Amino acid sequence: MSTQNTKLSVIIPVTDRLDPVKQLFSKYKDAIASTGVDYEFIYVVDGNQKNALQQLEELAKDEAITVISLAKSFGETTALNAAFSTASGEIYLTLPAYEQIEPAEIPKILEQLRDSDMVLARRSPRHDSILNRAQSATFNALLRLSTDLHISDAGCGVRAFKKEILDEVKLYGDLHRFFPVMAHRQGFKVTEVDTAQADADKKLRVYSPGIYLRRLLDILTIFFLVKFTKKPLRFFGMVGSSVFVIGLLANLYIILERIIWGVPLADRPALILSSLLIVLGIQIIAIGLIGEIIIFTHAKDIKEYKIKNIISYDKHQ
């Protein structure tokens, strides 16, 4: 797909981090203008951020930009969805409101979109702190173990993709970080491109323990969505069967103790625990069965594939 004569929608969500707007916009604009593509800039301000809005109002005096201001803070995923509903381009480019890569690398990303459906910027080589590199490596390793998409920098917000992806992939919650995984799951070609890391992105960043816990829960969520959304019984069945077997074996051992060695069953917490495990295992399996029934009921509304092309040969011609 050629980006020449193709309109590009540049989407910049403004959430917690923000570099000076005018300077960063100028860098982004120069890089994109050098490609010769027709473009539009859309800023989405998540919540009541007076400083960001003031800077964007100043920028709008000299530049043609669209600014969407959300009534309250809904999160980056919602901000992106708001921009997607407004954008008019055939290809989209999401950029952070702060420098993660050198803006001069943007044309390289757009060029790679000729052979892919989505292109991700990969900051390489990384020059930030050891702590941040370790955090990123751990997160990406867990993501690779949980999905079949091998990417190395899921935390980078610079992504170019074709509009058709949005017809197949719906973002919700806090899953914008896993947008490439969900696109890959639907059959779209996702690739990474090495880009130079921005100097401003090399500073030490420390997050609260709650952030790490939420990231782990997000990975668990995407693991379930990718692996078991269409097959819930496989997930709940494996877990439930394991719990059931453990409880059953423990129960059988306690019964054998009573029969062979005469150990009394009274005052045996292990008997109660093993019995609870059996009941819990059955309940978990039942949840999987209910999930299967729901999937079966709505199967006609679920599209789990993407057709690459259709070739029809007429043997009479």
N, C-alpha and C positions, 0 to 999 in steps of 0.2 A: 504493500500500500504506500503510495507516494504521499508525502506530506505537502508537496507543492499544490497550491490551489485548493487545499483542504483546510477548513476552518478548525482552529485549535482553541479549545476552552481551557484556560489556565485557572485552576481553582486553588485558592489559598485560604485554608481554615485558620482563624485566629482564636487560639484557645488560651493556654497558660503562658507560653513563651512568645516573645515578640521582639524582633530587632527593629531598629529605626525604619519606618515604613518607606519613606522616600528613597533612601539609599538602596535598600534591598530591591524595591520595585525597579529602580533604574538598572540594576545589574541583571535582574530577570528579564526585563524588557529588551535590553541590548542583546542578550544571548538568543532570545526567541526571534527577534527581528532579523537577526543575521541568517536565519533559515529561509526567509522569504515567505513564510506561511502567514495566512490571514488569521488573526488571533483576537481573543477577548480575555479580559482579566475579571475574575469574580472573587471578591473577598467575602468571607462569611465570619462575622463576629459572634462568637458563642457567649451569649450573656451580656450583662451590663459592664462593658469595658470602656470607660470614658476616654482613657488615654488612646486606645486603639482607634476609636471612632473619631476623635479629634484629628489624629494623624491622617486618617483616610479622607476626612473632609478636606483637609489641606491638599492632599494628593489629587482629589477629584477636581480641584480648581484648574489643574493643568493637564490632567490625563483622563481619558475616557475609561472609566472603570465602573463595575457594578458592585455595590456593597449591600450585603444582606445582613441584617442585625436580628438575631434571635431574641425572643422576649426574655429568656433566662438561659442559664447554662444547661445545655442538654448533652454535651459531649461531642467529640470530634466526628463520630459516625453520623450523628444527626446533622451536624453542620455540613458534612459532605453531601448527604442526601438532599439537603436544601439547595445546595449549589447545583447538583445534578439535575434537579427539576427545573432549574432556570437556564442552564447552559444550552447553547445552540450549536456547538461544534460537532464535527464527526469524530474527532479524537479529543481525549481529555488528558490534561497534565496536572497532577496534584503536586503542589510545592508547599513546604512548611513556611510559616511566617518568620522563620529564623534560618540562618545558613547552616545546612548540613553538608552540602557539596559545593564545590566551586561552580557558580552559575555558568561559567564558560563551557561546562561539560554538558549542558542541556541539549545542544544540537546533536551530540553523539547518541543520547537516549532516543530522541525523536527519529534519528536515522535508522536505528535498530528496529523501530516499529514497522518497518517495511516487511520484515520477515517474521514478526511475532504479533500476538494479540495484546500482550501486555509486556512492558519492559520496566524493570526495577533498577534503580541506581544502587550499586554496591560500593560503599566507601572502602576503597582499597588503594594503597595500604592505609591501615588505621594508625593514627598518630596520637589518639587521645590517651587518657590515663589507663594504667594497667587495670584498675578497678572497673572502669567502664567497658574496656575490651573483654574482661572476664565475664561481666554481666551479659554483654551482647552474645558472646560465644556460647554461654550456658543456655540462654533463651533460644538461640537458633538451633543448638544441638537438640534440645527438647522438642522443638518444632519439627525438626527433620525426623526424629524418632516417632512422632505422633502422626505424620502425614507422609505421603509419597512424593512431595515436592521438595527438592533439595535446594533451598536458598540459604544465603549466608548473611543477609543483612535485612531481616524483616522489619527492623526498627527504623529504617530509612523511609521517610515520607515522600520521596521523589519517585513518582510513578507515571508512566504514560501508557494509555490503553485506548482501545477502540470503543466507540459508543455501544456497539452491539453487546458488549459484555454486560452492561447494565440491564439488558432485556432478560438475561438469564440468571444473574446473581443479584440478590437483594441483601443489602447490609442492614444490620440492626444491632442494638445493644452497644457493645464496645468492640466489635469485630473488625473495625477498619484495618487493624494491623494484619489481619488474616485474609484480606481481600484477594491477594494473589493465590492463596491456597484454595479459596472457594471458586475462583475463576478456573484454576487448573482442574479442579474436581469436575467441572462442567465440560471439560474437553478443550479449553482454550490454551494456546501456547504461551507460556510464561518464561521469560528469560531475564537474566541479570547482566548488567554492563558495569565494568569497573569504572569508577569515577573518583576524581581527586577529592579528598575530604577538605572541607573549608577550615580555615584557621580558627574561626569562632566556635567550631564544633569540637575543638580539642580540649576544652576546659573540663575539669572534674565535675561530674554530676552525681549527686547522692540523693536517693529516693527513700521514702518512708517504708517501713516493713509492710504496710498495707498494700503498697504498690506491687511489691513482689508477690504477695499472696494473690492479688487479683490477676497478675500475669499467669500464675500457675493455674488458676481456675479457668482463665481464658484458653490456655492450652488444652486443658481437659475438655472444655466445651467444644473446641474445634476438632479434637480427636474423636469425640462422639459424633459430631455432625458429619465428619468426613467418612468415618468407618461404619457407623451403625444407624444413620438416619433412616435408611430404607430397610434395615434389618435389625430392629431393636431387640428381637428375641435372641439374636446371637450374643449381644452384649449382656443383657440381663440373664439370659440362659446360662452363659458361662459363669457369671458371678454367682447366680442363685444355685446352680448345680454344685459349685465348689463349696459353698456354705452348707448346703444340704448334706453332701457327702461327709464333710468334717463332723457335723452334728450326728449323723447316722453312725459313723465309725466309733465316735466317743460313746454314744448310747449303747452300741453293741458290746463295747469293752466293759462298760459298767455292768451290763446284764451278765456277761460271762464271769465277772468277778463275783457276782451274787450267786450264780449257779455252781461254779467250780470251787471257789474259795470261801463262800459263805459270807462275803462282805455285805453288811446290811445296806439297804438303799436309803434308809432314813438319814437325815442330816448330810446329804451329799449335794453340795452346790454344783458339782460337775454334772450331775444328772439334770438339774434345772437348766444349766447353761447349754448342754448338748441338745436338750429338747427345744429350747428357744432357737438354736441355730437351725434345726430342722424346719421349724415354722417360718423362720426368717427366709430360708432358702426357697421355700414354696411361695412365699409372698413376692420375692424378687422375680421368680420365674413368671408369676401371674402378671406382674407389671409388664414384662416383655410380651406376654400374650396379648394384653390389652393394647400395647403399642402396635403389634402386628395387625390387630383388628382395625385400628385407626388408619394405619397405612393402607390396608386393603380397601377400606371404605373410600379413601381419597386418592387412590392410585391413578384414576383417570385424569386428575387435575395436576399430577406431578410429572414434570418433564425432567428426566435425569440424563439426557444426552444432548449433544450438539452435532448436527450434520455438517460435515466439512464441505462436501459438494455432492451433486447428483449428476451422473452422466448417463444419458439415454441413447442407445444405439438402435437405429431403425434399419433392420436387415433388408427392407424392401427398397431402400434407396440405392 
